[in-house]
């Protein structure tokens, strides 16, 4: 009898520790508005949506806004910034985006103005999601959902529409319950 009780106790401790690990693995925030262009409601909407994606699929979608690309090679190409933020910069103390083993992170970068004075955006995708979120699909998301709003200085629309399109493309929406 004691052996069964001990086995049950160990099992419950393992289940509890796995649950605690999952909760702790969630990112503290999914929005890093360094350019200060998103209102509080937009940040809340994106954080709630990205947390639902993370909880239901373990894929992490992170949004970073930048005023310009100074410190990332300058210019108008977001590639250096995307790569550095995705892989090397700690965001809220968390280095890297997505689960390290699954490599299932996605980064959406919105830049207010490159060296050409125009807004720019880019998507960086972990290898674990590249089957669904290919370069071509990422480009279409930027062209159809992000850049039209960004050019109109509708930063909130660009961020929200971009995140939703990324999630729908990368993992589908059947696992995500969201409010509109």
ROLUM-312495 format. One line per field, with one value per atom (N, C-alpha, C): atom name; x, y, z; residue in three letters. Coordinates in pm, whole numbers, padded with zeros to 5 digits. Layout:
N
name c(CA / ...) .
xx c(X / ...) .
yy c(Y / ...) .
zz c(Z / ...) .
resn c(ALA / ...) .
//
This chain:
180
name c(N / CA / C / N / CA / C / N / CA / C / N / CA / C / N / CA / C / N / CA / C / N / CA / C / N / CA / C / N / CA / C / N / CA / C / N / CA / C / N / CA / C / N / CA / C / N / CA / C / N / CA / C / N / CA / C / N / CA / C / N / CA / C / N / CA / C / N / CA / C / N / CA / C / N / CA / C / N / CA / C / N / CA / C / N / CA / C / N / CA / C / N / CA / C / N / CA / C / N / CA / C / N / CA / C / N / CA / C / N / CA / C / N / CA / C / N / CA / C / N / CA / C / N / CA / C / N / CA / C / N / CA / C / N / CA / C / N / CA / C / N / CA / C / N / CA / C / N / CA / C / N / CA / C / N / CA / C / N / CA / C / N / CA / C / N / CA / C / N / CA / C / N / CA / C / N / CA / C / N / CA / C / N / CA / C / N / CA / C / N / CA / C / N / CA / C / N / CA / C / N / CA / C / N / CA / C / N / CA / C / N / CA / C / N / CA / C / N / CA / C / N / CA / C / N / CA / C / N / CA / C / N / CA / C / N / CA / C / N / CA / C / N / CA / C / N / CA / C / N / CA / C / N / CA / C / N / CA / C / N / CA / C / N / CA / C / N / CA / C / N / CA / C / N / CA / C / N / CA / C / N / CA / C / N / CA / C / N / CA / C / N / CA / C / N / CA / C / N / CA / C / N / CA / C / N / CA / C / N / CA / C / N / CA / C / N / CA / C / N / CA / C / N / CA / C / N / CA / C / N / CA / C / N / CA / C / N / CA / C / N / CA / C / N / CA / C / N / CA / C / N / CA / C / N / CA / C / N / CA / C / N / CA / C / N / CA / C / N / CA / C / N / CA / C / N / CA / C / N / CA / C / N / CA / C / N / CA / C / N / CA / C / N / CA / C / N / CA / C / N / CA / C / N / CA / C / N / CA / C / N / CA / C / N / CA / C / N / CA / C / N / CA / C / N / CA / C / N / CA / C / N / CA / C / N / CA / C / N / CA / C / N / CA / C / N / CA / C / N / CA / C / N / CA / C / N / CA / C / N / CA / C / N / CA / C / N / CA / C / N / CA / C / N / CA / C / N / CA / C / N / CA / C / N / CA / C / N / CA / C / N / CA / C / N / CA / C / N / CA / C / N / CA / C / N / CA / C / N / CA / C / N / CA / C / N / CA / C / N / CA / C / N / CA / C / N / CA / C / N / CA / C / N / CA / C / N / CA / C / N / CA / C / N / CA / C / N / CA / C / N / CA / C / N / CA / C / N / CA / C / N / CA / C / N / CA / C / N / CA / C / N / CA / C / N / CA / C / N / CA / C / N / CA / C / N / CA / C / N / CA / C / N / CA / C / N / CA / C / N / CA / C / N / CA / C / N / CA / C / N / CA / C / N / CA / C / N / CA / C / N / CA / C / N / CA / C / N / CA / C) .
xx c(00081 / 00000 / 00086 / 00193 / 00281 / 00353 / 00385 / 00453 / 00363 / 00233 / 00138 / 00123 / 00118 / 00106 / 00230 / 00347 / 00472 / 00475 / 00434 / 00431 / 00334 / 00216 / 00118 / 00171 / 00236 / 00293 / 00399 / 00487 / 00592 / 00529 / 00429 / 00361 / 00299 / 00229 / 00166 / 00270 / 00382 / 00489 / 00546 / 00562 / 00611 / 00512 / 00383 / 00281 / 00279 / 00286 / 00286 / 00408 / 00526 / 00647 / 00643 / 00584 / 00571 / 00479 / 00371 / 00279 / 00347 / 00422 / 00494 / 00596 / 00668 / 00767 / 00701 / 00584 / 00516 / 00478 / 00425 / 00386 / 00508 / 00619 / 00738 / 00803 / 00778 / 00840 / 00778 / 00656 / 00593 / 00669 / 00681 / 00752 / 00675 / 00744 / 00674 / 00592 / 00639 / 00565 / 00608 / 00521 / 00548 / 00566 / 00552 / 00563 / 00675 / 00769 / 00880 / 00875 / 00800 / 00773 / 00882 / 00999 / 01113 / 01094 / 01011 / 00984 / 00869 / 00804 / 00693 / 00583 / 00540 / 00441 / 00309 / 00304 / 00184 / 00112 / -00020 / -00095 / -00112 / -00153 / -00165 / -00263 / -00375 / -00474 / -00416 / -00337 / -00273 / -00176 / -00096 / -00001 / -00074 / -00182 / -00260 / -00320 / -00376 / -00436 / -00332 / -00216 / -00111 / -00057 / -00033 / 00017 / -00080 / -00209 / -00308 / -00313 / -00310 / -00314 / -00190 / -00073 / 00052 / 00064 / 00013 / 00014 / -00075 / -00191 / -00279 / -00210 / -00140 / -00065 / 00040 / 00115 / 00221 / 00165 / 00059 / -00001 / -00054 / -00112 / -00179 / -00091 / 00022 / 00107 / 00254 / 00294 / 00431 / 00509 / 00449 / 00517 / 00514 / 00626 / 00634 / 00640 / 00548 / 00550 / 00580 / 00684 / 00727 / 00729 / 00685 / 00685 / 00784 / 00873 / 00967 / 00952 / 00933 / 00930 / 01058 / 01108 / 01230 / 01205 / 01265 / 01255 / 01331 / 01450 / 01535 / 01624 / 01714 / 01802 / 01942 / 01959 / 02088 / 02119 / 02243 / 02282 / 02265 / 02205 / 02185 / 02237 / 02342 / 02399 / 02341 / 02240 / 02179 / 02108 / 02093 / 02031 / 01883 / 01834 / 01691 / 01659 / 01761 / 01740 / 01728 / 01619 / 01596 / 01665 / 01736 / 01793 / 01887 / 01978 / 02072 / 01997 / 01903 / 01825 / 01746 / 01680 / 01599 / 01684 / 01797 / 01885 / 01938 / 01984 / 02042 / 01937 / 01819 / 01713 / 01665 / 01644 / 01591 / 01685 / 01814 / 01910 / 01988 / 02022 / 02123 / 02077 / 01979 / 01939 / 01843 / 01877 / 01781 / 01660 / 01541 / 01418 / 01350 / 01340 / 01287 / 01364 / 01494 / 01579 / 01577 / 01502 / 01492 / 01569 / 01673 / 01754 / 01699 / 01673 / 01618 / 01466 / 01407 / 01262 / 01218 / 01122 / 01073 / 01145 / 01092 / 01149 / 01281 / 01387 / 01520 / 01524 / 01458 / 01460 / 01371 / 01255 / 01162 / 01196 / 01274 / 01310 / 01185 / 01086 / 00955 / 00916 / 01011 / 00982 / 00964 / 00892 / 00873 / 00888 / 00963 / 00983 / 00929 / 00843 / 00795 / 00860 / 00938 / 01004 / 00936 / 00898 / 00842 / 00937 / 00980 / 01075 / 01004 / 01003 / 00936 / 00999 / 01132 / 01199 / 01340 / 01370 / 01506 / 01584 / 01705 / 01788 / 01725 / 01633 / 01563 / 01441 / 01415 / 01302 / 01169 / 01169 / 01046 / 01036 / 00913 / 00897 / 00941 / 00985 / 01029 / 00980 / 00973 / 00932 / 01002 / 01001 / 01060 / 01013 / 01021 / 00982 / 01100 / 01135 / 01239 / 01170 / 01198 / 01128 / 01227 / 01196 / 01277 / 01259 / 01361 / 01358 / 01238 / 01193 / 01082 / 00950 / 00938 / 00814 / 00830 / 00950 / 00973 / 00894 / 00848 / 00765 / 00633 / 00576 / 00450 / 00471 / 00566 / 00589 / 00716 / 00702 / 00815 / 00850 / 00963 / 01000 / 00894 / 00839 / 00736 / 00611 / 00567 / 00447 / 00473 / 00594 / 00629 / 00625 / 00676 / 00674 / 00533 / 00443 / 00304 / 00236 / 00269 / 00214 / 00258 / 00386 / 00436 / 00369 / 00361 / 00304 / 00155 / 00080 / -00066 / -00122 / -00053 / -00109 / -00030 / 00102 / 00184 / 00215 / 00275 / 00324 / 00214 / 00098 / -00005 / -00042 / -00058 / -00089 / 00031 / 00151 / 00272 / 00294 / 00271 / 00288 / 00189 / 00074 / -00026 / -00004 / 00107 / 00141 / 00037 / -00031 / -00124 / -00044 / 00039 / 00130 / 00056 / -00052 / -00130 / -00189 / -00246 / -00302 / -00197 / -00081 / 00029 / 00070 / 00082 / 00126 / 00020 / -00104 / -00210 / -00236 / -00253 / -00279 / -00163 / -00041 / 00077 / 00085 / 00062 / 00067 / -00040 / -00161 / -00269 / -00239 / -00189 / -00155 / -00040 / 00057 / 00168 / 00115 / 00032 / -00021 / -00104 / -00192 / -00276 / -00191 / -00085 / 00000 / 00091 / 00149 / 00246 / 00182 / 00071 / 00015 / -00133 / -00200 / -00344 / -00414 / -00541 / -00611 / -00706 / -00716 / -00811 / -00779 / -00655 / -00617 / -00623 / -00656 / -00650 / -00791 / -00826 / -00952 / -00920 / -00976 / -00947 / -01077 / -01068 / -01182 / -01155 / -01261 / -01244 / -01307) .
yy c(-00119 / 00000 / 00126 / 00125 / 00241 / 00264 / 00156 / 00168 / 00238 / 00202 / 00266 / 00413 / 00445 / 00584 / 00663 / 00605 / 00670 / 00692 / 00592 / 00605 / 00715 / 00718 / 00822 / 00960 / 00972 / 01101 / 01149 / 01059 / 01096 / 01139 / 01063 / 01098 / 01238 / 01266 / 01397 / 01509 / 01484 / 01584 / 01611 / 01506 / 01523 / 01603 / 01572 / 01645 / 01791 / 01815 / 01952 / 02029 / 01965 / 02035 / 02062 / 01973 / 01997 / 02114 / 02125 / 02237 / 02367 / 02366 / 02485 / 02526 / 02428 / 02457 / 02522 / 02473 / 02531 / 02676 / 02704 / 02840 / 02930 / 02882 / 02964 / 02982 / 02890 / 02899 / 03009 / 03054 / 03159 / 03290 / 03362 / 03489 / 03592 / 03679 / 03781 / 03878 / 03907 / 03991 / 03952 / 03977 / 03943 / 04068 / 04184 / 04312 / 04394 / 04438 / 04523 / 04649 / 04746 / 04869 / 04972 / 04948 / 05037 / 05172 / 05178 / 05304 / 05381 / 05321 / 05384 / 05429 / 05336 / 05370 / 05294 / 05202 / 05122 / 05167 / 05179 / 05218 / 05098 / 05124 / 05019 / 04910 / 04948 / 04849 / 04754 / 04808 / 04724 / 04626 / 04676 / 04586 / 04476 / 04510 / 04411 / 04308 / 04355 / 04265 / 04168 / 04221 / 04136 / 04039 / 04089 / 04001 / 03888 / 03919 / 03814 / 03713 / 03762 / 03674 / 03584 / 03645 / 03568 / 03470 / 03506 / 03412 / 03292 / 03317 / 03205 / 03115 / 03174 / 03095 / 03011 / 03074 / 03007 / 02892 / 02917 / 02813 / 02695 / 02724 / 02620 / 02551 / 02612 / 02551 / 02549 / 02622 / 02648 / 02735 / 02778 / 02872 / 03010 / 03081 / 03216 / 03317 / 03412 / 03524 / 03648 / 03720 / 03840 / 03957 / 04073 / 04196 / 04293 / 04347 / 04451 / 04569 / 04688 / 04810 / 04888 / 04948 / 05028 / 05162 / 05267 / 05398 / 05398 / 05337 / 05327 / 05204 / 05186 / 05068 / 05101 / 05218 / 05251 / 05145 / 05102 / 04996 / 04857 / 04852 / 04726 / 04739 / 04816 / 04833 / 04950 / 05017 / 05132 / 05088 / 05181 / 05150 / 05123 / 05042 / 05014 / 04865 / 04781 / 04636 / 04589 / 04521 / 04476 / 04344 / 04284 / 04150 / 04143 / 04239 / 04236 / 04250 / 04342 / 04362 / 04237 / 04179 / 04059 / 03946 / 03922 / 03813 / 03835 / 03956 / 03986 / 03977 / 04034 / 04030 / 03887 / 03815 / 03678 / 03585 / 03597 / 03500 / 03547 / 03677 / 03720 / 03816 / 03899 / 04000 / 03943 / 03955 / 03913 / 04008 / 03953 / 04031 / 03990 / 04083 / 04054 / 03939 / 03938 / 03835 / 03702 / 03691 / 03567 / 03583 / 03502 / 03508 / 03409 / 03458 / 03374 / 03375 / 03345 / 03345 / 03205 / 03150 / 03015 / 02912 / 02793 / 02681 / 02643 / 02631 / 02604 / 02472 / 02369 / 02240 / 02238 / 02303 / 02304 / 02415 / 02515 / 02630 / 02686 / 02718 / 02757 / 02900 / 02990 / 03130 / 03209 / 03320 / 03413 / 03554 / 03636 / 03775 / 03865 / 03959 / 04063 / 04194 / 04255 / 04382 / 04492 / 04599 / 04717 / 04833 / 04897 / 05009 / 05134 / 05238 / 05362 / 05422 / 05429 / 05486 / 05432 / 05379 / 05339 / 05461 / 05441 / 05555 / 05628 / 05564 / 05628 / 05708 / 05709 / 05783 / 05709 / 05590 / 05513 / 05404 / 05362 / 05253 / 05120 / 05030 / 04898 / 04793 / 04671 / 04562 / 04434 / 04336 / 04208 / 04100 / 03977 / 03861 / 03764 / 03720 / 03618 / 03493 / 03379 / 03255 / 03148 / 03080 / 02966 / 02850 / 02766 / 02654 / 02561 / 02550 / 02461 / 02502 / 02628 / 02678 / 02711 / 02693 / 02733 / 02650 / 02532 / 02454 / 02522 / 02588 / 02660 / 02807 / 02868 / 03012 / 03031 / 03005 / 03014 / 03161 / 03184 / 03321 / 03386 / 03310 / 03364 / 03403 / 03318 / 03348 / 03466 / 03470 / 03584 / 03713 / 03710 / 03827 / 03872 / 03776 / 03812 / 03872 / 03820 / 03878 / 04023 / 04048 / 04185 / 04274 / 04223 / 04303 / 04329 / 04229 / 04240 / 04289 / 04265 / 04298 / 04404 / 04401 / 04488 / 04621 / 04616 / 04739 / 04838 / 04796 / 04896 / 04980 / 04916 / 04989 / 05071 / 05013 / 05083 / 05210 / 05204 / 05323 / 05433 / 05395 / 05492 / 05535 / 05492 / 05517 / 05459 / 05354 / 05280 / 05165 / 05199 / 05103 / 04990 / 05026 / 04924 / 04824 / 04874 / 04786 / 04697 / 04753 / 04675 / 04562 / 04593 / 04493 / 04385 / 04425 / 04327 / 04240 / 04303 / 04225 / 04134 / 04183 / 04101 / 03980 / 03999 / 03888 / 03785 / 03829 / 03735 / 03657 / 03725 / 03656 / 03557 / 03595 / 03504 / 03380 / 03399 / 03285 / 03194 / 03252 / 03173 / 03091 / 03150 / 03083 / 02980 / 03015 / 02928 / 02806 / 02827 / 02717 / 02695 / 02779 / 02770 / 02832 / 02858 / 02926 / 02835 / 02710 / 02623 / 02602 / 02622 / 02602 / 02732 / 02841 / 02971 / 03026 / 03055 / 03123 / 03270 / 03357 / 03500 / 03577 / 03697 / 03788 / 03890 / 03929 / 04034 / 04161) .
zz c(00000 / 00000 / 00000 / 00083 / 00090 / -00043 / -00111 / -00240 / -00343 / -00342 / -00433 / -00400 / -00273 / -00230 / -00271 / -00255 / -00294 / -00445 / -00522 / -00668 / -00709 / -00648 / -00679 / -00644 / -00531 / -00488 / -00586 / -00628 / -00724 / -00856 / -00901 / -01025 / -01016 / -00906 / -00889 / -00883 / -00820 / -00816 / -00955 / -01035 / -01172 / -01256 / -01244 / -01318 / -01274 / -01144 / -01093 / -01140 / -01136 / -01180 / -01329 / -01408 / -01552 / -01577 / -01499 / -01515 / -01476 / -01368 / -01325 / -01431 / -01488 / -01590 / -01710 / -01753 / -01868 / -01839 / -01720 / -01686 / -01685 / -01627 / -01620 / -01757 / -01849 / -01981 / -02065 / -02030 / -02107 / -02089 / -02195 / -02198 / -02115 / -02041 / -01962 / -02048 / -02167 / -02261 / -02402 / -02497 / -02636 / -02721 / -02659 / -02729 / -02666 / -02749 / -02706 / -02792 / -02743 / -02818 / -02792 / -02848 / -02827 / -02895 / -02998 / -03067 / -03003 / -02905 / -02834 / -02932 / -03018 / -03121 / -03102 / -03007 / -02986 / -02859 / -02868 / -02749 / -02657 / -02535 / -02433 / -02475 / -02537 / -02579 / -02683 / -02776 / -02878 / -02814 / -02722 / -02654 / -02579 / -02510 / -02438 / -02534 / -02644 / -02744 / -02798 / -02837 / -02893 / -02788 / -02668 / -02561 / -02533 / -02524 / -02498 / -02613 / -02734 / -02851 / -02856 / -02840 / -02846 / -02731 / -02615 / -02502 / -02533 / -02596 / -02635 / -02736 / -02831 / -02929 / -02857 / -02768 / -02694 / -02610 / -02538 / -02451 / -02532 / -02648 / -02724 / -02827 / -02861 / -02964 / -02926 / -02826 / -02782 / -02879 / -02989 / -03078 / -03014 / -03022 / -02967 / -03080 / -03077 / -03170 / -03089 / -03129 / -03058 / -03156 / -03107 / -03187 / -03124 / -03208 / -03163 / -03257 / -03197 / -03278 / -03255 / -03361 / -03356 / -03424 / -03372 / -03435 / -03566 / -03566 / -03685 / -03668 / -03760 / -03754 / -03705 / -03643 / -03583 / -03477 / -03474 / -03382 / -03443 / -03560 / -03632 / -03774 / -03792 / -03924 / -04001 / -03943 / -04011 / -04139 / -04229 / -04357 / -04347 / -04440 / -04447 / -04446 / -04441 / -04441 / -04296 / -04264 / -04127 / -04093 / -04187 / -04166 / -04046 / -04031 / -03919 / -03787 / -03781 / -03659 / -03626 / -03724 / -03701 / -03645 / -03709 / -03667 / -03526 / -03498 / -03368 / -03257 / -03281 / -03179 / -03160 / -03270 / -03264 / -03187 / -03210 / -03155 / -03034 / -03027 / -02930 / -02821 / -02849 / -02750 / -02647 / -02520 / -02418 / -02417 / -02425 / -02416 / -02286 / -02194 / -02059 / -01996 / -02018 / -01959 / -02031 / -02140 / -02216 / -02346 / -02364 / -02487 / -02588 / -02708 / -02813 / -02809 / -02924 / -02936 / -02977 / -02905 / -02933 / -02848 / -02849 / -02778 / -02844 / -02765 / -02822 / -02899 / -02849 / -02916 / -03040 / -03032 / -03145 / -03244 / -03200 / -03284 / -03353 / -03269 / -03321 / -03285 / -03295 / -03268 / -03396 / -03383 / -03495 / -03440 / -03511 / -03474 / -03584 / -03546 / -03636 / -03593 / -03682 / -03654 / -03736 / -03667 / -03732 / -03709 / -03818 / -03809 / -03859 / -03776 / -03812 / -03936 / -03942 / -04059 / -04073 / -04190 / -04223 / -04265 / -04314 / -04357 / -04475 / -04544 / -04656 / -04611 / -04480 / -04426 / -04435 / -04491 / -04508 / -04401 / -04369 / -04273 / -04335 / -04250 / -04294 / -04194 / -04241 / -04153 / -04198 / -04110 / -04145 / -04050 / -04096 / -04016 / -04013 / -03894 / -03875 / -03821 / -03881 / -03847 / -03804 / -03695 / -03652 / -03748 / -03758 / -03852 / -03831 / -03708 / -03678 / -03739 / -03780 / -03841 / -03989 / -04043 / -04183 / -04283 / -04245 / -04336 / -04366 / -04265 / -04283 / -04315 / -04247 / -04263 / -04347 / -04476 / -04569 / -04594 / -04660 / -04696 / -04783 / -04877 / -04965 / -04889 / -04797 / -04717 / -04624 / -04568 / -04482 / -04561 / -04682 / -04769 / -04801 / -04825 / -04853 / -04730 / -04613 / -04490 / -04477 / -04501 / -04492 / -04598 / -04720 / -04830 / -04813 / -04765 / -04760 / -04627 / -04517 / -04385 / -04309 / -04319 / -04236 / -04304 / -04421 / -04484 / -04523 / -04572 / -04601 / -04478 / -04364 / -04241 / -04194 / -04204 / -04160 / -04241 / -04371 / -04456 / -04420 / -04365 / -04321 / -04176 / -04118 / -03979 / -03882 / -03927 / -03842 / -03781 / -03684 / -03624 / -03552 / -03484 / -03413 / -03512 / -03620 / -03722 / -03784 / -03812 / -03871 / -03777 / -03648 / -03551 / -03530 / -03508 / -03481 / -03604 / -03720 / -03842 / -03876 / -03855 / -03882 / -03792 / -03663 / -03568 / -03600 / -03627 / -03658 / -03786 / -03888 / -04013 / -03992 / -03911 / -03880 / -03809 / -03708 / -03632 / -03722 / -03802 / -03891 / -03988 / -04039 / -04136 / -04069 / -03956 / -03891 / -03824 / -03755 / -03676 / -03698 / -03773 / -03790 / -03670 / -03682 / -03574 / -03498 / -03533 / -03468 / -03320 / -03281 / -03141 / -03062 / -03125 / -03061 / -03042 / -02918 / -02892 / -02870 / -02954 / -02941 / -02941 / -02889 / -02893 / -03001 / -03073 / -03173 / -03125) .
resn c(UNK / UNK / UNK / UNK / UNK / UNK / UNK / UNK / UNK / UNK / UNK / UNK / UNK / UNK / UNK / UNK / UNK / UNK / UNK / UNK / UNK / UNK / UNK / UNK / UNK / UNK / UNK / UNK / UNK / UNK / UNK / UNK / UNK / UNK / UNK / UNK / UNK / UNK / UNK / UNK / UNK / UNK / UNK / UNK / UNK / UNK / UNK / UNK / UNK / UNK / UNK / UNK / UNK / UNK / UNK / UNK / UNK / UNK / UNK / UNK / UNK / UNK / UNK / UNK / UNK / UNK / UNK / UNK / UNK / UNK / UNK / UNK / UNK / UNK / UNK / UNK / UNK / UNK / UNK / UNK / UNK / UNK / UNK / UNK / UNK / UNK / UNK / UNK / UNK / UNK / UNK / UNK / UNK / UNK / UNK / UNK / UNK / UNK / UNK / UNK / UNK / UNK / UNK / UNK / UNK / UNK / UNK / UNK / UNK / UNK / UNK / UNK / UNK / UNK / UNK / UNK / UNK / UNK / UNK / UNK / UNK / UNK / UNK / UNK / UNK / UNK / UNK / UNK / UNK / UNK / UNK / UNK / UNK / UNK / UNK / UNK / UNK / UNK / UNK / UNK / UNK / UNK / UNK / UNK / UNK / UNK / UNK / UNK / UNK / UNK / UNK / UNK / UNK / UNK / UNK / UNK / UNK / UNK / UNK / UNK / UNK / UNK / UNK / UNK / UNK / UNK / UNK / UNK / UNK / UNK / UNK / UNK / UNK / UNK / UNK / UNK / UNK / UNK / UNK / UNK / UNK / UNK / UNK / UNK / UNK / UNK / UNK / UNK / UNK / UNK / UNK / UNK / UNK / UNK / UNK / UNK / UNK / UNK / UNK / UNK / UNK / UNK / UNK / UNK / UNK / UNK / UNK / UNK / UNK / UNK / UNK / UNK / UNK / UNK / UNK / UNK / UNK / UNK / UNK / UNK / UNK / UNK / UNK / UNK / UNK / UNK / UNK / UNK / UNK / UNK / UNK / UNK / UNK / UNK / UNK / UNK / UNK / UNK / UNK / UNK / UNK / UNK / UNK / UNK / UNK / UNK / UNK / UNK / UNK / UNK / UNK / UNK / UNK / UNK / UNK / UNK / UNK / UNK / UNK / UNK / UNK / UNK / UNK / UNK / UNK / UNK / UNK / UNK / UNK / UNK / UNK / UNK / UNK / UNK / UNK / UNK / UNK / UNK / UNK / UNK / UNK / UNK / UNK / UNK / UNK / UNK / UNK / UNK / UNK / UNK / UNK / UNK / UNK / UNK / UNK / UNK / UNK / UNK / UNK / UNK / UNK / UNK / UNK / UNK / UNK / UNK / UNK / UNK / UNK / UNK / UNK / UNK / UNK / UNK / UNK / UNK / UNK / UNK / UNK / UNK / UNK / UNK / UNK / UNK / UNK / UNK / UNK / UNK / UNK / UNK / UNK / UNK / UNK / UNK / UNK / UNK / UNK / UNK / UNK / UNK / UNK / UNK / UNK / UNK / UNK / UNK / UNK / UNK / UNK / UNK / UNK / UNK / UNK / UNK / UNK / UNK / UNK / UNK / UNK / UNK / UNK / UNK / UNK / UNK / UNK / UNK / UNK / UNK / UNK / UNK / UNK / UNK / UNK / UNK / UNK / UNK / UNK / UNK / UNK / UNK / UNK / UNK / UNK / UNK / UNK / UNK / UNK / UNK / UNK / UNK / UNK / UNK / UNK / UNK / UNK / UNK / UNK / UNK / UNK / UNK / UNK / UNK / UNK / UNK / UNK / UNK / UNK / UNK / UNK / UNK / UNK / UNK / UNK / UNK / UNK / UNK / UNK / UNK / UNK / UNK / UNK / UNK / UNK / UNK / UNK / UNK / UNK / UNK / UNK / UNK / UNK / UNK / UNK / UNK / UNK / UNK / UNK / UNK / UNK / UNK / UNK / UNK / UNK / UNK / UNK / UNK / UNK / UNK / UNK / UNK / UNK / UNK / UNK / UNK / UNK / UNK / UNK / UNK / UNK / UNK / UNK / UNK / UNK / UNK / UNK / UNK / UNK / UNK / UNK / UNK / UNK / UNK / UNK / UNK / UNK / UNK / UNK / UNK / UNK / UNK / UNK / UNK / UNK / UNK / UNK / UNK / UNK / UNK / UNK / UNK / UNK / UNK / UNK / UNK / UNK / UNK / UNK / UNK / UNK / UNK / UNK / UNK / UNK / UNK / UNK / UNK / UNK / UNK / UNK / UNK / UNK / UNK / UNK / UNK / UNK / UNK / UNK / UNK / UNK / UNK / UNK / UNK / UNK / UNK / UNK / UNK / UNK / UNK / UNK / UNK / UNK / UNK / UNK / UNK / UNK / UNK / UNK / UNK / UNK / UNK) .
//
